[in-house]
Amino acid sequence: MSGRYRQLMDGDKVLVPQRKYLKIACCDCNLVHIVQLKIRGASVLYRSWRHNKSTAALRRYAKVNK
């Protein structure tokens, strides 16, 4: 796994600043997603999408380092 992504275990908490994005990479398939969380009153808005450029780069890195 690349040094740009911190390894998380099940149940680990992550502090996400408001109006900021969080990049998450899957350790099994090396798929990278951008996650955005916003707090609106008593609700939390969650939005995520795949980051194709980072996914391709991470998969190339994983393939070379096997």
N, C-alpha and C positions, 0 to 999 in steps of 0.2 A: 504494500500500500504506500502511496506517495506520502511524503512528509507534509504536504499541504492539508491533509485531512487527519483530524484527531480520531483515534480509535475509541468508540463508545461501546459499553456493554449494556445488556438489557437492563432497563430501569434507570440508567444514568440521566441526570437532569442537565439541561443546557440553558443558559441565560441568553435570550435573544433580545437585543435592544429594539425598541419600537422603531418602525419605519426603516428597518435594516433587513437585509436578506441573510439567510444562512445556507451554505452549500453543504449538502449531505451526499456522501458516496456510500453505496452498498458494498460491503466487503465480499459478497459472493459473486455478483455479476458486474461490478464496477460501473454501475449506472449512477450518474450524478444528477441530483435534483436541486433546484433553488427553492427554498421555503421562505414564505413571508407570513408573519403573524402580526395581527393588529388587535388592540383591545378597544372595543367600542362599548362603553357602559359596562354591563354585566356579561357581555358576549365577547368571544374571541373569534376573529376572522382568520381563516387558514387558507393559504393559496400556495400551490406548488406547481412547478413545471420542470421538464427535463432540460438540462443544459448540454446540448449536443457536442459542443466543442470540448468541454471538460471531460465528458464521457469518452470521447474518442482518444483524448490525450491520456487519460487514466488507463484505458484498455491497452493502448500501445505500451505504456510503462509496465503494466502487469505482464504483458506478453514477453517483453524483453527480459524481465527479471524472474522468470519461472525457472 
